[in-house]
């Protein structure tokens, strides 16, 4: 497996890096903390014009037909700038759910709009009792004439406040934690019986609780059905998890860069503090952790693109590694900046807070190590 980026991927990486530096400094992130939308729709439109939203989608729906590796090249650069635009929710969660489990009609209706930046999607799968298990589903789906009625509650649904449709997992049969009987449905968040409530999060990104009280959906809103949903559902989450890992990789690298710069310029006892041996050792450890994370993330993305049998294990390896590394680098960055790192006026705190939320998004380290063990049949 060749870990080197192709010439085209290097050009994409350079373009994305330039875009983030030009369009998304951390001053913008500060301003978005008070914004009800939480991101820039204008910037989202620019990303659509660049073709980024169409990277993982087929050409027949307007996409570029490229792989997950191309997607994570962009996600890593967006992570450097802590860009809150809904790439994860719309492209990698809702969009991939339609790609892998949606009907042709659903794909043709929604994916071209996603590629053009004209529609937002999300995926609601996590519940209060589920602890990251996508198949621990209490939300019910009961047939009602020619359609379905959905009832239940989903938590930490990203960007549900702007979504045109939310893909919701619900149980039509089987025991609560069974892989069988979990189906996916397209739900209009403005439909009768749907309540969307904001959840305050320390990284200020928008997540919501979505309550469903006898929400009626048609048969045409049901994705491909229970027979294929369990495999497709897990594949969707794996793709999104790798995308999130790439974003975390970009963020931890930027936090590390900022910290190195501080070590070189902060003078104490007449010398830069970066000359102190203890801080050199800690910085070296951070570098090692970022490089281990990079290898794990790119291997997982390549394993998905090449449909390798160990792809799911590689994804869990990458997420556990990125969780631990970003947690460490967030902590060390604050400590090495000293007192100023604890203040809201300094930008380094944004990376610390993002690390805390990202590591419990799409599964914490314990969940993914346990999943790896189960996949290896330990």
CORZIDA-V802479 format. One record per helix or strand. SS is the DSSP state (h for helix, s for strand). FROM is the first residue (numbers start at 1). LEN is the number of residues. If there is no record, write none. Layout:
ss->SS from->FROM len->LEN
ss->SS from->FROM len->LEN
This chain:
ss->h from->7 len->17
ss->h from->26 len->7
ss->h from->41 len->9
ss->h from->52 len->3
ss->h from->59 len->3
ss->h from->68 len->13
ss->h from->87 len->15
ss->h from->104 len->12
ss->s from->121 len->4
ss->s from->140 len->5
ss->s from->147 len->12
ss->s from->165 len->7
ss->s from->182 len->6
ss->s from->194 len->6
ss->s from->207 len->12
ss->h from->219 len->3
ss->s from->222 len->1
ss->h from->226 len->40
ss->s from->267 len->2
ss->s from->271 len->2
ss->h from->273 len->3
ss->h from->277 len->29
ss->h from->311 len->32
ss->h from->348 len->11
ss->h from->365 len->11
